[in-house]
Every structure is written in structure tokens, then in C-alpha cells.
Amino acid sequence: MASGTMSMFSTGILVLTSPIHTLRIAPVLRLAAQLVERTLYVHLHPGLNLCGGGQARPVFIPPAVDLCSLITRLYSNAADVCSHLDVRVLLTHIHPPSNMGGPFPTPQSLSHSPEVLLTDFPLQDPAQSHQVTQCLQGYAGHCYTCQPGLPSVLLRPQLPTPHEESESGVKEPQGDGKPLETYPDVVVGGTFDRLHGAHKTLLNVSCLLATRRFLIGVCDQGMLKKKVLKELIQPYHLRVEKLHEFLRDVRPSLQVEIVPLDDPLGVSVVDPLLRCIVVSEETRKGGEAVNRTRIKNGLPALVLHEIQLLKDAHHSETEEEKISSSSLRSRLLGTLLIPPKDAPHLPLQPYVIGLTGGSGSGKSAVAKRLEDLGAVRIDCDKLGHQVYEPDTAAYHHVVEEFGSDILNEDKSINRRALGKKVFGKPERLKALTDIVWPEIALLVKNIISQAREQGKDVCVLDAAVLLEAGWTDMVHEVWVTIIPEEEAVSRIIDRDGVSPEDAQRRLQSQGSNAQRLEHANVVLSTLWEPEVTRKQVLKAWNLLQKRMQQRQAAL
């Protein structure tokens, strides 16, 4: 394939041949990202000659300090210039000298089948292009299971001149070929939510350090309580599955053990075979705490191997400077997490958003912002008051069901007296909602019909009981507002003047955030300053407009 061709492939293998100290990572990755859109496997073979005559064959490369630094630079640059790509540095051919005697392993199967081969090999003579691509195909075929004759692209001829290159702020390697100290058994711990560049650096470096077994503690349950936007953390089983897939690609020969981490120290303080723990500048104190406990337990202290934190070039004012899962979770707010279900029974216009959230979550504030952006707001709380008004169908049914002793002197329903009749009595509460909710739904449908007649594009159904009442069949998308429970309790106390116990009881009587999130197409959070919420809602609104335009264009 000519070097100027820019077809898109789902998965590619990038074979890097430049010497470690002269490798210009950012421009190579930038070009690779123009060709590959999902998974980019990176194979490191500094000094590989793809036009020296004969067939280039893979060889074992000993792990070196420089290699660790290169991997850190690679993931740091990838986060900066091609963050949409799932980059994975492959280490099958990296082996300590003691393990390098045997034959090179049979070609490795990768989780995603490669569709294109890329290299930074410096082609001196254009006439050798065909020879180089053939050599690249043969080399890759020895290393990995590939379809014969995969398209091959030489990226080097297109590289910008050195002054055009910008690399992420990672220190240059200082190893000068110094061998890397390796250990039979290595341990790390973390949340590993939505694997990102910092996770991958930690995992890759650990795979270089470990010669036999790699033990990973993954935060579960109690360890997630204080995490930012913990509601959006992927389930434990999914995080473990993603780790296994990544590590099978990166170092399939390594024995990988993944265990749940329910306290900060976990298995690292009781496993006698462990020799090294990999930490960052941020988690070094945790590593030191592990060693203090190991010594108390009569076990040898672990070597602390520290890796650099990766800077996040795209962080906002509410996000951490380092690459982190919490920043990635905050970027999910306002975006479409799950595509909307088909709703052929709903008219195309207006597009109806069902907005729900627990007490104190800021749902009504979000609804007001959406109204300011042009949506028709349907306040179900107000409609709930309307259906209790005298001479309405619901009024007569409620009085018939609960008795005339719930009436005030002016014959209006005393909501407090009615509340006492249903509080703590699920059957009586259901009898009430069976009367009231269908009547509210009729009012909602009338308002939506009026909005359609007026040519309105979007309605927002602001409803705390959207899910419980079964009103999702009236909406195209479900949007959910979330905040941590302790913040919700604090807001309810400030707003309503109730005791902490009453605020807690009120939240517990409602559905949980986890239940709401099962139905959420879009999630928003009012945890931060109002300006942050405003930007978040505007982002959600703009993305909604794009979805509506695409929907219209598809008709």
C-alpha cells in the first residue's frame, strides 16, 4: 500500500524500529491514528532492519531500564495525540537473558485481528518499498497470527521535520542500556476502571518486571466508597475481564492472578512469594505501609518500583492533572452512555427526555437549564398537585378510597393527612399511586401534544418517579442526575430543615442511584459549582441536537 493511502482500519500492528533514544513517538502515533480507529498494537524492536536482504526474524530482547522509560513515553504520548485509540505495547519477545535460550514462540493470537501493518522503518530508497513491506509482513507473521498479505504502510516518509514534533512532558530515558532488575512474583493494586494510559503503563512495566507471576488486587465494594462518581465505575467482573484481555495480549506467558481488594493492603501483606510491588509517586506511601505490615507478619519487605505519573494534557478545571479514571468518568457526564431504545410508538416530534434523580440531586436545576436552552419543561410535581384538585377524576377516586377525613374544611385534600394513611404501608401507597400516576400521565401526554402543535423540538419530563411510574414509555431518552448520598443528605437538611435521620430515610424510601443508572442513556451530576453544571448541561444539549439531526437525516 502506498504511504499516502489513508484508508481506515479497525486494528493495526505498529512495528517500531528506531533506536530508543531517537524514536519520535508523537508524530508516528499521530499518523497511525489516521489509519487505525480502534486498537493499535505496538511491537518494539529497536534497530530492526527490514531491507537487509533475507527475512527479518523476531529475536528476544532483554528488559532494560530504557525500555520502561520508552513504554511510559509511548502511553503518555498516546493519551495526548490519539486518546481515542486502545494502544497496547506487546512484550512477548522481551525476556531476561536467563529465559532467552529457547526457540522463539509460535505466532501469538491477539484479541483483535490485525488488519494493517505499520512501521517507522527509515526507507532510504523508494525502489525498496516493496521489499520492505514484504519483509514487514513476514516479520509480523512470525510474531503474531496475521492474515497473509496484510496492507502495509511505511510511516517514516511522511514524518514531520524534528522542529514540528511535540512530545508529552515525560522525562527522557536515562537508563543507557542498563538491565532491568526482574522478580519472579510482582504485585500491584488499583481500581482499573476503564483502562487508560496510566493503568497500561503500570501493567506493562509490571509485566517487564515479573518473570513468573503477576498478582493484581482490584478495588471492590468498600474500596470504592470515596471514589469520585463511583456510580459510573464499571462492575468488578467487567474490570477483571478487561484486565485479563489486555494482559493476554501484552504478555501471554505470564501467570496472572486477579483478586478483589476490600482493604488498602489486601493480599500483598500475606503472600510470602511476592518480591516487588509497583507504585507511583502518589501510591508510594501505600507501598511503604504494605512493607511495614509484611515485616510485622514476619515476611520480607517488597522492593518498591516507582513509575512516573502521566500528565493529562486535556484535563479541565475540575479534573486532576494526572491521567485518572475519575477524570474519564467526569467526561462521560452529558454523553450518550447507552443508545436509546427504539420507540416506534412515539411521534418523532417533539423529542422527549425523561429526567429523573433522587432527592437533592439537582434534577430540577438541570430541568430549568434545559428549559432555558429551549426545551418545554413538564414539571410532574406540579401536575401531581393539579390531579388532587376538587372535581378532578383523581380527587373523587382518592376520597372514595381513603375516606372524607382526608379533606380540609374547603373540601381540598389534606396531603399531610393522606400521607399518614399511606406512610409505611406499601399496599395503601400502591392504591394511591394507581389512582394518581395514570392521571398525571394523561396531563403529560396533553402537554406533549400541545408542544407538537406549537412546533417545539424537545420536551423534558421532570419526574422523580419516572421509573417507578412506568413513564419511560412516554420518553425517547432517560437522563439521570446523581450526587453522592452524603451530599444529598446535606442538601435535604439545608433545603427542608429536617434531621439527618429524616433526610436519610427519605433517600432510602426512593430508588437507588444504581437502579436509576440501569436505565440511563445520559448521566449528569450537580456535585460541583453551578458553572460546571451549566457547561455539563450545555454539552448534553448540544450532543442531543446532533443525535436529533442524525435521526432526522436517517428518515
Disulfide bonds with the S-S distance in Angstrom:
none
